[in-house]
């Protein structure tokens, strides 16, 4: 009888373990940012030494990713300058001129590719853009 | 005997903890694996060439303009080739005098995005916020 009681005492507290693991899962689910889906993490951004990182990004911002070879995408969906212009024009009609356009170009991307994005922005009637860089501050 | 049967019946009603732990650990591994580090991104705001803002009273004097060129192999300040470190110093001197200076950044289509970001970063450090990008073809 004493032996049985000792074996029962030796059991791992499974319910506490599950509690801890569930807490960890909840943490990861809450902190898993949906933003990662919008930005193309394969792009190696240019580095800026003196500008602070943006903490709260504008949810209305249209982020355009421009790869080194000039291919562009929005939320990892490939797009063309003409498509981009249409998207921005429809956004401008809906939201006005206040929403920002963020260009996430790779550090080695030639300016001609960035200029294509800027040209689409201008043609859609917008004149302000933000160029994204990796903050080292 | 009756007590023993009751105990057996009670044990059979317990949920299968080991399978549950397996599933929970798989979930945990998934979330740990898909967790991505947050990229500290800085946004450098620039203006594109476009129609002037509609103001009723035009300014008496046009704002002073600093001309910076970003070429594929060099930087130029007021049409004079300059090193990046010297360019930073010159911009800081202008920024200390008056932060209302407009910086006209003329960028060659073959210049890389990193070179443009270097100049934008230097302007921000100097406190110059009116930055305009023009494309050099």
Interface residues (C-beta under 8 A of the other chain):
Chain A: X14 X17 X18 X21 X22 X24 X25 X28 X29 X31 X32 X33 X36 X39 X41 X45 X46 X47 X48 X49 X50 X51 X52 X53 X54 X66 X100 X102 X104 X105 X106 X107 X108 X109 X110 X111 X112 X114 X115 X118 X121 X122 X126 X127 X128 X129 X130 X131 X132 X133 X134 X135 X137
Chain B: X17 X20 X21 X24 X25 X27 X28 X31 X32 X34 X35 X36 X38 X39 X40 X41 X42 X43 X44 X45 X46 X47 X48 X49 X50 X51 X70 X107 X108 X109 X110 X111 X112 X113 X114 X116 X117 X118 X120 X121 X122 X124 X125 X133 X135
